[in-house]
Structure formats: C-alpha cells, structure tokens
Amino acid sequence: MFDNLTERLSGTFRKLTGKATLTENNIQEALREVRRALLEADVALAVVKDFQDRVSLRAVGQEVSSSLSPGQAFIKIVQAELEALMGSVNTELDLKSTPPAIVLMAGLQGAGKTTTVAKLSNWLKKERQKKVMVVSVDVYRPAAILQLQTLAVEVGVEFFHSDASQTPAAIAAAALTEARRRFVDVLIVDTAGRLAIDQEMMAEISQLHSQLNPVETLFIVDAMTGQDAANTAKAFNDALPLTGIILTKADGDARGGAALSVRHITGKPIKFIGMGEKVDALEPFYPDRIASRILGMGDVLSLIEEAEKKVDKQKAERLARKIKKGRGFDLEDFKEQLKQMQNMGGVASIMGKMPGMGALPANAASMVDDSQFRRMEAIINSMTMRERVNPDVLNGSRKRRITLGSGTQIQDLNRLLKQHKQMQRVMKKMKGGNLANMMRGLGGMQGPRGADGLPPMPGGKFPRF
C-alpha cells in the first residue's frame, strides 16, 4: 500500500536537498509535486486542496534548524499534516457497556464484510480476551450465513445459527437473547450488503440500529475503490450514525487514496485496516505509523509488535544460545528463519515497515518474490537430517535426488547453499555474543543518525547490506 505515493514523495523531498531555507518558491514547487502525487493516489480533490493549503501555511518561511535539512524540515510538516488528515491517534473500539457490547457491521456487497467480521472477532478474542459471538442477518445472499459459520469455527468464536426464512429483526433479537444467556462479552452482527446504496437497505439497517442500539456501528469499505470509498462512507454516515470505519483489501491497493480521504470526508475515524486474506490480517489503524510508511520512514513499532506476536521466542532463544556457544548455523536453522519470516507476512511486508525504503529504486519492494523462499524451504525439506546439519556431504547424486524431490533445479540448490554460507559467516561474528562484530559484518545496517537522534529521512543513503 502507498507504494506509488511513497516513490513520488521521496523524489519531491530530494529536490529540496541543499536549499538554505524553505521559501515560497521552492515550497510551491514541492507542493505541486505533492498535489500531483496525491491525486495520482486517488485522494479526493477536496482533501488534496485542504492538505496543500495547510502544509503551505506551515512551511513557507520556516527556518531550517541546524539538525535538519530543508527536505527533512518539509517532511516533518508533511508528516504532521498526514497524521492530522487521518486522525492523529488510533481510535479504539468503545466496548464500555453492559455485556454484550453490540457491534453492527455495515457495507456494500463485495467489500469483504463477512471476512472482516471473522477478523475482528479473532482480534477481540486474542488481543482483548473477549468472549465473542457472531450472527448473520443477511437473509438475501444464500451463502452468507454458511460462510460466517465456517469462519467462526476457524477462529474459535460462538456462532448463532440463523435461517434465510427469518427476518433480520427476528434473528437479531434472538441472537441478543442467546448472547446474554451465554454471558458473551461482544456480539457482532453481520448485516446484508448491497451492490449500491438504496432506500430499502438503509431502512433495514436503520431499523436494526434502533432495535439493537449498538455501541459501535462500523462501515466496512474496500480500499481498492479509492476516493469512491470515501464517498460511499459519507453516504452511509449521512443515513446511519457510524462510529468508525474499517478499510479492507489495503494490501492490494498501491495508491492508498481511501485511507487519506475517508476520515476527512466522513469525520469518522478509521479504526482498523485489513492487510491480507488470513483471519489474523487485521491491524488497528495508527495514523502516525501509516504517515511514516507513506514517507518511506518505515513502521518499526508495528514491525516489533508483529515480531512479538508471531516469532517463536523459544526457538529464537534456542538458536541464540546455540550460536553463542559456537555450534554453527545449519540448514535446519536456516529453514526455521525462513518460516519465521513468512509468519510475519513475507519479505515484502517486512521491507515495507523498514526505514529507508523511500531511497530504494522504484518498485524495489514489490519486486521481492516470496516464492523463492518457499522454494528454499522445499529444497531443505527434501534433504535428510544429516545433509541439513552438514551440507558439505552433498555430492552430485545427492543434489539430483534433492532437486527431483523438491521440483527445483540444481541452480536453485546451489544458490541456497551459497546464501547459507553467507549467513554462516554473519552468524560466526556473533559467536560469544559479540553483537558489535555482527553489526560491523553487516556494514552498519542501523545506518547513520542525524543530530536529532533520528534515522535519516527519505533521500538519505540506504543502509549497506
């Protein structure tokens, strides 16, 4: 997400490098580029105009401090305004009510509403330790109820059975009674979607809202529809008292216009963002982190949180102890690292959250192909344990057997062995816990820091690997 916008903005900021101060002339030139980049990202015109005026007002004539270049000073202003545009802080779900707290989900057909119900229930269960029940009042789409039941079983939450012969109001009333009986913390109601906004749809969901009096009414919107997403959200907000928005399919949108438009147009906060198809691919929406991603400064906090959740700490500690004792880094260890990386969404996902991405060549992150890592894993799986622990025993016949078993080529196996050797050299520098040696071996991956103690802004040199 935001790949194109990040690329365009990084180029704009680099043009300000070397300027003594931020003047009206160089600011207006940069703002024209920013405006063009935002419009290409499918941000609504009204939002672009307001954003441009606010940045211009703050930037013109601003003195550049000794610790910041003009490009960096301009980025600080743009970052602050991007955060303000998207809501400044994460707005959490308000579940303070007598249980069950009711969450009503609304949205157009095809926006990923039912899948998002499962993702949200999974998030509430794991992150907030809530007992969740889900129910579908969509009696129009034949597979809707069955789909939600399947997803509820997958994530391990309560499911209230409904039938297409019932009315949405009757289903909702029965589900609420059952949720109270089972002492459920949160009841999520999945409503029917439509191909377009119509009076019948609005009347039905308004009736449900009056009947249930939910603590949260969330609008599910497809990020790939661009500024149309914001316009649709506004239409719903005019007819229904929305409390927040969830953006879905954000991983498939390289532009990001919806995320930058929807808060400004509706006045409602984006509470979550869907970044994939899996049931755990739902993240709280943090405007400051998203702004950092857009500006190519990465999202280290999200990366750390993801590692905390998805990296197997016991295996990581076991590997650290093994390397500290100088026992080497074999192919079984290498395979484990590949799996941990895939658990965190793959290389492209990790790279997207790392600082300095704005300085990479255009579309560099999107060119990373995670299939090569799956191929490596398949090759290692085709080896015996002896071969994994001691790759030096691999001769011609063993290599042929491994490549036939994994459906790969000899070149793939040789490439894997070469990369493993490189990893071994790095790990040897960690022997005895000498982290400083390892960092020198990586060529200073942390990179230089400015006088303000922050890593360099986009336009600086990317760390050497």
N, C-alpha and C positions, 0 to 999 in steps of 0.2 A: 504494500500500500504506500502511496505517496512517492513512488519511485521517480516518476516524471517530474513532479514538483520539486523534489529534493535536488534533482540534477540541474534544473533550471535556476533555482535559487542559489545553489552553490556557485554557478558561473557568474551570477549577478554580484554576489558578495566579493568574489575575487577581483572584480573590476574596481572596487573601492580601495584595494590594497595600494599603499603608497601615497594616498591623499593625506594632506596635513590636517584637514578638518572636514566636518560634514557641512557642506554648503548647499544652498538651494539648488544650484545647477547639478551637482553630482548626485544629490538625493533624488531629484526629479527624474534623472536618467535611470537610476536604480529602481525607482518606483514604477516606471513604465515597464521595466522588465518583470518586476514582481506582479504587476497587474496582468500582464500577458500570461505569466506562468499560472496565476490563479484561475484565469478564465479558461486556459487550456486544461486545468484540473477539474473543470466543470463546476466551479464555485459560482453561486448565484451572483448576478451583476450587482444587485443592491448591496450584497455583503462585501464584494470587492471594492466598491466605491467607498463604503464606510471604513473599511480596513485601511485603504490607501490614505484617506484623509487623516485618520488617527496616527498612522505612522509618520506621515509628513509633518504633522503638527509637533510631534515629539522629537523628530530627528533634525530638522533644519536648524543650523547654527549651534548644535550641541558640540561642546568641546570634547576632544578625544583625550582621555586620560593617558598617562604615560604607560600604563599597563595594557592598554587596548589599542589595536589598530583601528582606523575608521571602519574597516569591514566588520571587525568584531563589535564595535560600538553599535553599528547599524543592526547587526544580528541580534544583539541584546534587546533592542527596541522591537524588532520584528517578532522575536520570541515572546516577549511580554504581551504584545498585541494578539498574537496567535492564541496564547493561553486565555486571554480575556474573551476572544471570539468564541472559544469552545467551552467557556465556563469557569476558567481559573482553577477550580478544585474538583476532585471527584465527589459526586453527589451519591451518597449511599442509599440503599433501599430503606424506606421507613417502615419497619415492621413492628413498631411500638403500638400494640393494640391487644385487646383480649383475644387469645387464640380461638380459632385460627385466624391469622392475618391473611386477608384475601388479596391475591394479585390477579388482576384482569388483564389478559393479553389481547391486543387488537392489531390488525394489519391486513394488507391486501393479500390475495391468494398468490402463492409463489414466493413470498418474502422470506420463507423459512421459519414461520411462526411456530409450528408444532415441534420442530427440531430445537428451536430456541427454548421452548417450554421445558424440554428434557435437559438442555444445557443449564438452564437457570436452576432447576430443581437439583441437579447434580452439584452445582456450585453452592447452593444453600445447605445441602446435606454435608458436603465436605469442608467448606470454609466457615460456615456458621453453625454447624452441628444442629441443624433444624430437622424436625420430622416433617416431611413434605408429602402432600397428596396432590395428584394432578387429575383433572377431569376435562373431557372434551364435550363442548356443547355444539360442535359442528355436525349438524344432522343433514347437511347438504352434500358434503363430499364423502362418498362411500367408504373410502379407506382411512379417513381421518381418525376415527375412534380406534381402529386396529393399530394404526401407526403409532399413536400415542401410547397405547397399551404395550406395544413391543419396546418402545424407548423407555418406558417406566420400568419395565423388567430389567432392561440393560443397566440402568443407573441405580436400581435398587430403591425406588420410592413407591409409596402407596398409589394405587390406581383405582379410581371409582368407575365402575362399569356403567356405561350409558348405551342407549339404543336410538337408532335413527327414527324410530316411530314416536319418540318422546319430543316434547317441546324443549327448547333451550332453557326456558324459565323453570320448568319442572325438574330438569336434570340438575340445574344449579342449586335449587332448593334442597333436593335430596342429597347432593354432594356435601353441602354445608352441614346438614344434619349428621351425616356419617362422619365428617371430619371432626365435629365436636365429640361424637361418641368415641372416636378413636384417639382423642387428645392430640390431634395434629397441630403442629405449630404454624404451618403455612399451607394454604390451599391455592393452587394455581389453576385458573380457569382459562382453557384454550377456546377462543371463540372462532366463529366461521369467518373465512376470508372471502373476498370478492375480487373479481377481475378489475373492478373500478368502484369508485365511491358512488353509492346510491342511497336514496331515502330509506328504502327497506332495510338496508344494512345498518344505517345509523339509528333507525328507530329500534331495531332489535338490540343493538349493543347498548343503547341508552337505557332501555328497559332493564337489561341485565345489571347495568351500573347502579340504577336506582334500587333494584332489588337487593344487590349484594353489598352495596356501599363499601367497595374495596379500599384498602389503604394505599395501594399502588395500581395505577392504570397505565400500562406500558404499551407504547406503539412500536411494533417491530417493522423495520424498514430495510429494504435491500440497498446496501451502499452502492451497488453497481449501477443503480438508476440515476446516480449523480444528483444534480440540483432538483430533478423531479422528486427525489426522495424527500427533500425539504418541503417542497410544495404540497406533497401528499400528506406529510406530517402536519402541516399547518391546517389543511382541510379537516383532518381528524380532530385536531386540537380545538378548532372552532366549534365542532359539534359535540365534543366529549372532553371532560376535564382530565386531560392527560397529566401524569406526574413525571413522566420521563420517557426516554427513547432508547431502544436497543438497535444498534446498527449490525446487520448481518452481512455475511459474504465479503467482509472488508479485505480478506486475503486475496480475493480475485479482482480487486479494484486498484489499479496502479495510479489512479488520479487522486482520489480522496476528497472530491468536492463535497460529497454528502456530509462528511464529518465536519467540514469547515462551514457549512451553510445551515445545517439543521437547527443548531442552538440559537443562532442569530434570528432566524426566520420565525421559529415557534416560541422562543423564550423558555423552552423546556430543556432540562439537562439531558445529555447523553449519559446513561448510567452504565451500559455495558457495550462491548464491541465483540462480534463473533469473528474469529480469525482462522476458521477451518471447519471441517465437516465432523470431526470427532466430538463426542459429548463433553470433553473437557476443554474444548476450544472456545471458551468464553472468558473474556477478561474485563475487569472493571475499567471504565474509561477514565484515564488520568490526562487531562488537557496538557499539563506541563510535560509529561513524558511523550505524548504524541507530538507536541511542538518540537521537542528535542529530536525526535525521529525525522520530522519534516526537514529540519535544518541540518541533518546529517551528523548530529552530535550524539546519536545513539540513544539507548534507553537502558542504561546499566542497571537501574533499580529493578526493572521488570525482568531483566536477564538473571539477576541474582535471585529474585523471588521464584522464577521458573526453575532455576537450578536447585533451590531449596526443596521444591515440591517433587521434582522429577528425577533428580540424580540420586542413585542408591548410595547413601552415605557410608554404609558398612563396606560395600565393595570399594568405594573410593579410598576409605581409610586403610583397607587391606592392601590396596595397590601402593599407597603412600609408604606404608611400613615395609613392604617388600622392596621398593626402590631404595628406601633409606638404608636398608641393610645390604644393598649392592647385589641383590639377587636377579637383576636384569628385568627386561620388559619384553615378554614373549608375545607370540601372535594371539594367544588366548586373551591376554591383557588388551592387545590392540583391538580385538573384536568387541570386547566389553566397552571400550571407549567409543567405538562406532555406534553401539547400541544406545549408550547414554546420550550421544549427540542426536540421534534420531528421536529419542524420547522428548527432547527439547524442541522438536519441530524441524530438525534438519539444519544443515549449514546455512542455507539462505535465510532462515528465520533468525538464527543466532547472529549472522552478519548484519542483518537489518537493525539489530539492537546495539551494535558495537559502535563506539565513537570513531569518527574519521571516514565513515562510508561516503560522505559527500565528496571526498577528494579522490575517490576511485573513478576509473573511466566509466563512461555512460553504460548503464545496464549491467555493470560487472556482477552485482549480486544476483541478478536474475539469470545470469549465465551459469551459475553454480548448479550442477546437476546431482541431486542426492542419489540418483540411481547408481552412480559409480560406487557409493559407499555400501549400498545393498549388494552390489556385485562383489565387493571385497568380502563382505560377511559370508556370502555364498561360497566363495573360494576357501575361506578359513574353515567353514563347516564341512567341506569335503576332505579336509585333512584329518589324519589320525592325531591323537593327543601328543604322540612323540614328535610328529612333524611340527605341530604348533609350538611346542616347547623348544625344539631345536630345528629351526628351518634349514640349517646347514646340511641336513641329511637329504634334502630334496635333490634328486638326480633327474635325468631325463624321463625315465619311465614313471617316476612318482608324479612329476609335473603333468605328464599326459593324463594320468589317472585322475588327478585333481581337477584339471580343466574339463575333462569329459563329465565328471560328476557334478560340476557346478555350471556347466553350459557356458563356459567362458573360453578365452583364447590364452595362449602362452604369454602373449604380451601383457595381458591383464594381470596374470600371476607375477610376472617379473616386475611390473610396476608396483604391485602391492609389496613385494619383498624389498624393493628399493625404498619405498616410503616407510616401511617398518624399520629399516636400518637407520634412516634419518631420525625417526622417533627414538630409537635406542640411544643414539648419540646425545640427544637432548636429555633423555632420562638419566644418562650416566653422570651428567653435570649436577644432578640432584642427589647423587649418592652422598650419604651422610647428612642429608637435609640442607645442602648448600644451595639455597634458592637464588642467591646472588649470582652464582655461576650459571645457573639455568637462564636467568634473565639476560646475562651477557651473551649466552649462546643463542638466544632468540633475537639478538640485535636490538634489545631495548624496546620490547613490544609496548611498554607503557607510554613510550613517547615523551617528548619534552613537555614541560608545563610552563605556562605564562607566569608573569609576575603576580597575577591574581590567584595563582594556585590551581587554575583550571586547565584542562587539556586544551590544545589548540582548537580553534573554531574551524569550520569548513574553509578550505583554501590552504590550510597548512599541510605539511607533509604527512603522508600516511605512514604509520609505523612500519619499520622494515621487518620482514619475516625471514 
